[in-house]
Amino acid sequence: MRQSALLQHGVQVVKEYMQIQHVFPFWKAVEALTPQKIDKDNPDDKLTPAYKIEFGGVMPWDNAKHVRKPVSYGKVWRYTLQSGIYDLTSLSTLLEDKIGAHSEVFDDGRKGSVWISKIIVR
């Protein structure tokens, strides 16, 4: 009887492990398609300036105007790069064209933008 209980416990552990293996990829997919806040262009903000940089543009850490901004003692700039920004309406339409619309989703709140990748530079 003890061996049977151990075997059942082992099978249960394997099942739970396999469920976990499916949960994380699903969570990553949900996070990837969840709209994130995009910082608005505001280079004059003293504490948290935000720069819209066009292709081939100058990064803030190479921008003379930004580099001259005073920084409090013991502080350093931390840069967050938001890239892969897409219009949410276009992205939703593309997904629906490829995989079809979900019949139980009635809210058509696909406005704004979403960014796909984020890099933090210290």
N, C-alpha and C positions, 0 to 999 in steps of 0.2 A: 504494500500500500504506500509506503514511504517513497519508493522509487517512482510510482505513478504520480504522486503529488509533486515530486521534483521535476518530472518530465513536463507536467502541465504548467508548472511555474516557468520552466525554460521556454516553452512554447509561447506563453504570455509575454515574456521579456522580448522575445524575437518579434512578435507582432507589434509591440509598443515601439521597438526600435525602428521597424519598417514604417510605421505611421510617422514617426519623427522625421524620417528621411524624406517624406512627401510634404510635410508641413513647411520646412524651411524654403524649398524652391517656390512653393505657393506664396508664402509671405513675401519673398523677394519680388515676385511678379506683381503682387498687389502694391507694394511700396513703389515699384518702378512706374506704375500707372496712376499713382495718387498725385494730384497736382501739388506742387511745392510753391511756396511764395518766391516770387522773383523780385530781387531788390531793384528799386527804381533808381535811375541815373540821378545821382546827387553828389557831384564831386566837391561841392563847397561845404558839406557837413563836416564839422571839426572832429567829431568822435567816430562816426561810422560813414565815411564817404563811400559812395558807390559810383563806379565808372562803367559806362557802356563803351565797349571797345569793339570797333569794327575790325574786320579781317585785316591783318597786317598792322594793326594799330599798336601804340605804345602801351605796355603794361604799367600799372601804377608805380611799381618799384623802380621802373626806368624813367618815369615821368618827373622832370625837374620840379614842377610846381608841387606835386604830391610829396616828393622827398624833402622839400623845404618846410613842410608842415611840422610844427613843434610836437614833440612826444614827451609825455610826463616821465620823470625819472623812474627808472625800473620798468618801464613799459616798452613794448615793441609792437610794430604793426603785424597784424595777422591778416592774410589775404584769403578770400574765398572766391574761387572761380566757378561761376555757373555757366555751363556750356550745354550745347544740345537743346536749345530752347525751341519748342514747337508750339504752334497754335493748337489749343486743345480741341477746338471744333474740327479742324482738319484731321487731327490724329484720330479722333473718335470716328469720323466718317470713314477714314481709311480702314480702321479696325472692323467696323461694321460691314464694309464692302468685302473684306477678306474672310471674316468668320461669321458674319450675319448678326443681326440685331437680337438682343435678348427679349423674349416676349413678355417677361414680367417687369421690365424696367420702363416706367412711365415718365420719370423725371428727365427732361432734356436739358439738364443744367451744364452743358458743355461749353462754357464760356471761359475766356482767359487763356493763359499759357501754362505750359508745364516744362520744366527743365529735366533733362535726363541724367546729367552727370554733374558731380560736385567735387571740386578739388580744393583742399585747404593747404595753403603755403604759409609757412612761418618764417 
